[in-house]
Amino acid sequence: MPDGYHHGYFSDGFVLTVGAPVDMHNWSAVAFLLNDATSQATAQSADDLAFTQNLTNLAEADHGAPITMPAGSPVPFWLEVWRPRQRYVRVTGATGSVLAFQFRPTANQPPLPAAHRAGGRAS
């Protein structure tokens, strides 16, 4: 990855267990890279780490479309969440590994190894 992606604006990617939370404190976006489309994957957010307070299936603010990867989608596939209203975000329902990349307020768009993506500014 070019060095311009670093300098504190782009997190090092990390592998998540499906359903594991990502803390969005001081981050403006997260992109999940999914490598298996056996089942539908959905982006969710909540106010607490245990995902018990105000659990929300995320949707794009501009279009109202759910931020999901339909089963059978071409992979790799990005699920992107920009400026969620709640602190914690996760992906549920995915099979295979999930990579997460976080972005700061001056964030670059996610790198583009995947031509297929869903997501946007969260409502």
N, C-alpha and C positions, 0 to 999 in steps of 0.2 A: 504494500500500500504506500502511495507517495507520502513523503513526510508532511506535506501540507495538511493532511487529515488530522494530525496530532496537535500538539501545543495546547492541550487542555480542552479542546472543543469536541473531540470525538473519543468516546471511551474505547478501551480495549474490549474486544468482543469477549463474551463469556457464555459458556454452555449452561442452559437452564434445565432443570427437571420440569416437565410439562406441569403447569399450574403453579410453579414457583413465582413469587412476587418480585417485581423490579421496583425499587424505591426511586421515584422521580424527583425527589427533593434536589433542587439546584440543576435539574436537567430539563430541557424543553421538549425532547422527543426521544422515542425509543423505536427501533426497527427490529423486528423478530424475523430471522431467516429460518424458514421451515424446509426440510428436505424430504418429507414424506406426506403425500396427500391421500392416504388411505381413509382418513376420516376428516370431517369438518373441524377446523380450528377457529376459535373465536377469541377476540381481545376483550378483556374485562378490566374494570378498575374498581377500587374500593378505598374507603377512608382509613382502613386499618390493615395491618400486616396479615391478619388471619382471614381477611376477606369476609367479615361478618357484618360490617357496617356500610350501608349504602352500596351494596354490590350492584354493578351496572355492566350490561353488555354494551360495549362502545359502538358508536355510530359516527359517521362523518358529519361534521357540523354543517357543511355546505349542501350535502345531498340527502342526508338522513339514512344512507345505506349502512348496514352493519359492517363493522370491520371484521371480516371473516375470510377464511380460505375455504371454498367449497371442496367437498370430497372429490377426488379425481382431477384436481387442478394440476396443470403442468408445474413441475418443481425444477429448480428451487423457486420459492415463493416468499415475497416479503409481506409482512403485516406491519404497517407503520401507524404509530400513534403520536400525534403532535399536540403539545400543550393540553394534556388531559386535566380535567378539573379536580380529579382526586389524586392522592399522593402515590398510590400503589397500582401497578398495571401488571397483568399476566396474560398468558395464552392458555386456554383450556381446550381439550379435545384433540390436540395434535398427537400424531404418532411419530416416532423417530426423535431425533435430537432437535433442539431449538437453540439457536444462537441469538443473543441479544446485543445490540449496539445502542448506546445512548449518545445524545447530542446536546450541546449547550445552546444558549440563546443565539449565538452567531453561527449556528450549526450549518454544516454542509449537508446536502442531500445524501442519503445512504449510497454506498458504492453500488454499482449496477451489475453484479454477476447474474442477477435474476431478471428476466424480462417481464415476469408476471408479478403484480403487486396489488395490494388493496390497502386502503387506509387513508388517513388524512387528519385534519384537525378534529380532535374529539369533541363531541357535544356533551 
